[in-house]
Amino acid sequence: MKVAVYYSNDDVRLEDRPVPRINAGEILVKMMASGICGTDVMQWYRQKKAPRVLGHEMAGEIVETGKGVDKFKTGDRVFVSHHVPCYNCSYCLNGNYTACEALHTGNYEPGGFSEYIRVPAENVKYGTLLLPDGMTYEDAAMIEPLACVVLGQKKIGLKKGQTILVIGSGISGLMHIQMAKSKGATVIATDINEYRLNKALEFGADHVFNANEYSAEKLKDVNKGGLAEQVIVCASAKQAIDDAISSIDRNGKILFFAVSDADINIPAVRFWRDEITVTFSYGAAPEDLKTTLNMIHSNIINARNMISHRIPLSNIQQGFKLVSEAKESLKVVITP
């Protein structure tokens, strides 16, 4: 079978490997759609583990089931999560599923950018969802990234009527915009890319600013003189961090959804006096995945229109180029 092996953003090679053999409790899935995540092109993060087969936003068709698998059958259309918790450790027993060691270390083989994927028994049990009629494989490839957004917004407790500033209007920012609007929030968005600013408006942002011209005073001008009650950072530039700090209101919450390898300097005295919360979000739990599947299926979130490019596995290098350049692209989905 063909697999795409990541060496660097500019070096993703198509190689031949044997189709994985499955064991009891496992399934073999033919990849039908697999999204390129922003983390897949974070070269400082990915290259130290190269070479490897990336891809963790995968949906496909079951072509083989192992002994003891009775929940699924050959021919089923499924979404498969690469990370699942164990449900037995102290983190899981306290509901902190994304802190579970199993969630951080488990995966399917060899990765979503592959013609066939072996799904381990734990992932079959906790991370495999049947796709409803009418949901395409490409729609389903959006389940995992959107589930991460669901978890992130749960962490900051976004409420109806609040004002949220979304810094960075790439695919993560657009998902946060749609999610926040579905909850009745007022959304202000920034980016340095005019294409993405126009997309932010298309997907529901009430106001947008070019990040190169943005200031907290401009935020106040469109927000009745106030700062933002919530800020979600979906960009890794230092300016994004500075804008988040200058734009958060008293008792507000900043969610760093995107990260860089640079340190974040917090003005401790101000954050103490103003009781400002800073938090981070990683991944998603199985319940978030189920919530997201239902949101996409019921059109609460328009996943399909956020897919800007569909590229065959044989041309995956083009997909990585589109995502890493971050110009006129949103979600890039790899197909067989």
C-alpha positions in Angstrom: 0.0 0.0 0.0 1.0 3.6 -0.4 1.9 5.8 2.6 3.0 9.4 2.9 6.1 9.6 5.1 6.9 13.0 6.7 10.5 14.1 6.8 9.8 17.9 6.8 7.2 20.2 5.5 9.0 20.3 2.1 9.8 16.6 2.1 6.8 14.3 2.3 7.5 11.1 0.4 5.1 8.5 -1.0 6.5 5.1 0.0 5.3 1.4 -0.2 4.6 -0.6 2.9 2.7 -3.9 3.5 -1.0 -3.6 4.5 -1.1 -3.9 8.3 -2.3 -7.2 9.8 -5.0 -6.9 12.4 -5.4 -8.8 15.7 -8.4 -9.7 17.8 -10.6 -6.7 18.6 -9.1 -4.6 15.8 -10.3 -3.3 12.5 -8.7 -2.4 9.2 -9.9 0.8 7.6 -9.5 2.0 4.1 -8.8 5.7 4.3 -11.3 7.8 2.4 -10.5 11.3 3.8 -7.8 12.6 6.1 -7.4 16.2 7.0 -4.0 18.0 7.3 -3.9 19.6 10.7 -2.1 22.8 11.6 0.0 20.8 14.0 1.1 18.6 11.1 3.1 21.5 9.6 4.6 22.7 12.9 8.0 21.7 11.8 9.7 22.5 15.1 7.3 20.0 16.7 7.1 17.3 14.0 10.5 17.1 12.5 12.2 15.8 15.7 10.1 12.6 15.4 10.6 12.2 11.7 10.4 10.1 9.6 6.8 9.1 10.4 3.4 8.8 8.8 1.2 11.7 10.1 -2.6 12.1 9.7 -5.1 12.0 12.6 -8.3 13.4 11.2 -9.4 10.2 9.4 -12.6 8.7 8.1 -13.0 5.6 6.0 -14.5 2.2 5.2 -14.0 -0.9 7.3 -12.5 -3.6 5.1 -11.7 -6.2 7.7 -12.7 -6.9 11.3 -10.8 -8.9 13.9 -12.1 -11.7 16.1 -14.5 -10.4 18.8 -15.5 -7.2 17.0 -19.3 -7.2 17.0 -20.0 -3.5 17.1 -18.8 -3.0 13.5 -18.8 -4.9 10.2 -17.1 -4.9 6.9 -18.5 -2.0 4.8 -19.3 0.3 7.7 -18.5 3.9 7.1 -16.6 5.3 10.2 -14.7 8.1 11.7 -11.7 6.9 13.8 -10.0 8.9 16.6 -6.3 8.4 16.9 -6.2 9.2 20.6 -8.4 7.6 23.2 -8.3 7.6 27.0 -8.1 4.5 29.2 -11.0 5.4 31.4 -9.2 3.7 34.4 -6.4 6.1 35.5 -6.8 8.8 38.1 -7.1 11.5 35.4 -9.9 9.6 33.6 -11.7 8.9 36.9 -11.8 12.6 37.6 -13.0 13.4 34.1 -9.7 14.8 32.8 -9.5 12.5 29.8 -7.1 14.6 27.8 -4.5 14.2 30.6 -4.6 10.4 30.3 -1.2 8.9 29.4 -3.0 6.4 27.0 -4.6 9.3 25.1 -1.1 10.9 24.6 0.7 7.8 23.6 -1.8 5.7 21.7 -2.4 5.9 18.0 -3.4 4.0 14.9 -1.0 2.3 12.5 0.7 3.7 10.5 -1.2 7.0 10.3 -4.1 8.7 8.5 -2.0 9.5 5.4 -2.0 5.9 4.4 -4.2 3.8 2.1 -5.1 1.4 5.0 -5.0 1.9 8.7 -4.9 -0.7 11.5 -7.1 0.5 14.4 -6.1 -0.9 17.8 -8.8 -2.5 20.0 -9.0 0.5 22.4 -9.6 2.8 19.5 -12.2 0.5 18.2 -13.9 0.5 21.5 -13.7 4.2 22.4 -12.8 6.1 19.3 -14.7 4.7 16.3 -18.0 6.2 15.3 -20.5 5.1 12.6 -21.2 7.9 10.1 -24.9 8.8 9.7 -26.5 8.7 6.3 -25.8 11.9 4.4 -22.4 12.6 6.1 -19.6 12.4 3.6 -16.2 11.1 4.5 -14.8 14.6 4.0 -17.4 16.0 6.5 -16.3 13.3 8.9 -12.6 14.3 8.6 -13.7 17.6 10.3 -14.9 15.7 13.4 -11.6 15.6 15.3 -10.5 19.2 14.8 -13.9 20.5 15.6 -14.0 18.3 18.7 -10.9 20.1 19.9 -12.8 23.3 19.5 -15.7 21.9 21.6 -13.3 21.0 24.4 -11.5 24.3 24.3 -14.7 26.4 24.5 -15.9 24.2 27.4 -12.7 25.1 29.3 -13.5 28.8 29.1 -17.2 28.5 29.6 -18.3 30.7 26.7 -21.8 32.0 27.3 -24.5 33.7 25.3 -24.1 37.5 25.1 -20.3 37.5 25.8 -17.8 39.1 23.5 -15.0 36.9 22.2 -11.9 37.9 20.3 -10.6 35.2 18.0 -6.9 35.9 17.0 -6.1 34.1 13.8 -8.8 33.2 11.3 -7.4 30.1 9.8 -9.3 26.8 10.0 -9.1 26.7 13.8 -10.2 30.3 14.2 -13.1 29.8 11.8 -14.3 26.8 13.7 -14.2 28.8 16.9 -16.1 31.6 15.3 -18.9 29.3 14.1 -19.0 27.6 17.5 -19.1 30.9 19.4 -21.9 32.2 17.1 -23.9 29.1 17.7 -23.8 29.9 21.4 -25.0 33.5 20.9 -21.7 35.3 21.4 -20.5 38.5 19.7 -17.3 37.6 17.7 -14.5 39.8 16.7 -11.7 38.3 14.6 -8.2 39.2 13.4 -5.7 37.9 10.9 -3.0 39.2 8.7 -4.5 37.6 5.6 -7.4 39.4 3.8 -8.7 36.1 2.3 -9.1 34.7 5.8 -10.6 37.9 7.2 -13.3 37.6 4.5 -13.9 34.0 5.4 -14.2 35.1 9.1 -17.1 37.4 8.0 -18.6 34.6 5.9 -18.6 32.2 8.8 -20.2 34.7 11.2 -17.8 37.1 12.7 -19.4 40.4 13.6 -16.3 42.5 13.1 -12.8 41.8 11.7 -9.5 43.6 11.9 -6.2 43.1 10.0 -3.9 42.1 12.8 -1.2 44.4 11.6 -3.6 47.4 12.3 -5.3 45.9 15.3 -5.3 47.5 18.8 -7.2 47.2 22.0 -8.6 50.7 21.4 -10.1 49.5 18.0 -11.7 46.6 19.9 -13.3 49.0 22.3 -14.6 51.1 19.4 -16.8 48.2 18.2 -17.5 46.7 21.6 -19.3 49.5 23.4 -16.1 50.7 25.0 -15.2 47.4 26.6 -12.5 44.8 26.1 -13.2 41.1 25.4 -14.6 38.7 28.0 -12.9 35.8 26.2 -9.9 35.7 23.9 -9.0 32.6 21.9 -5.5 32.6 20.4 -5.4 30.6 17.1 -2.1 32.0 15.9 1.5 31.3 17.1 3.0 34.7 16.4 4.3 36.8 19.3 2.0 39.6 18.2 -1.0 37.3 18.8 0.1 36.8 22.4 0.6 40.5 22.9 -2.8 41.3 21.4 -4.5 38.7 23.6 -3.0 40.2 26.8 -3.9 43.7 25.8 -7.5 42.8 24.8 -8.7 40.7 27.8 -11.2 42.3 30.2 -11.2 42.0 34.0 -12.2 38.5 35.1 -11.8 37.4 31.5 -10.3 34.2 30.1 -7.6 33.6 27.5 -7.5 30.3 25.7 -4.2 29.5 23.9 -5.5 27.1 21.3 -2.5 27.5 19.1 1.0 27.2 20.5 4.6 28.1 19.5 7.9 27.1 20.9 8.3 30.6 22.4 7.6 31.4 26.0 4.6 33.4 27.0 5.3 36.4 29.4 2.3 37.2 31.6 2.0 40.5 33.4 1.4 38.9 36.8 0.4 41.9 38.8 -2.3 43.0 36.4 -3.6 39.4 35.9 -3.7 39.0 39.7 -5.6 42.3 40.3 -8.0 41.7 37.4 -8.4 38.0 38.1 -7.6 37.0 34.5 -7.5 33.3 33.7 -5.0 31.8 31.2 -5.6 28.2 30.0 -4.6 25.8 27.2 -6.4 23.1 25.4 -5.1 19.9 23.9 -7.0 17.3 21.9 -10.5 16.0 22.6 -12.3 13.3 24.5 -14.6 10.7 23.0 -17.7 12.6 24.2 -16.5 15.7 22.4 -16.2 13.6 19.2 -19.8 12.4 19.6 -21.0 16.0 20.2 -19.2 17.2 17.1 -20.5 14.5 14.9 -24.0 15.5 15.8 -23.3 19.2 15.3 -22.0 18.6 11.8 -24.8 16.2 10.9 -27.4 18.7 12.1 -25.7 21.6 10.3 -25.1 23.6 13.5 -21.6 23.8 12.2 -21.0 24.1 8.4 -18.0 21.8 8.1 -18.2 21.2 4.4 -17.7 24.8 3.3 -14.6 25.1 5.4 -12.8 22.5 3.2 -11.0 24.5 0.6 -8.9 21.8 -1.1 -9.3 18.0 -1.7 -6.1 16.5 -2.8 -5.2 12.8 -3.6 -2.7 11.0 -1.5 -0.3 10.8 -4.5 -0.1 14.6 -4.4 0.1 15.1 -0.7 3.2 17.4 -0.9 1.0 20.0 -2.5 -1.3 19.8 0.4 1.5 20.3 2.9 2.6 23.3 0.8 -0.8 24.8 0.9 -1.2 24.4 4.7 2.3 25.6 5.6 2.1 28.7 3.4 -1.3 29.6 4.9 -2.4 31.8 2.0 -5.7 31.1 0.3 -6.5 27.7 1.9 -8.6 26.6 4.9 -8.9 22.9 5.5 -7.0 20.7 3.1 -8.3 17.1 3.0 -6.3 14.2 1.6 -8.3 11.6 -0.4 -7.3 8.1 -1.7 
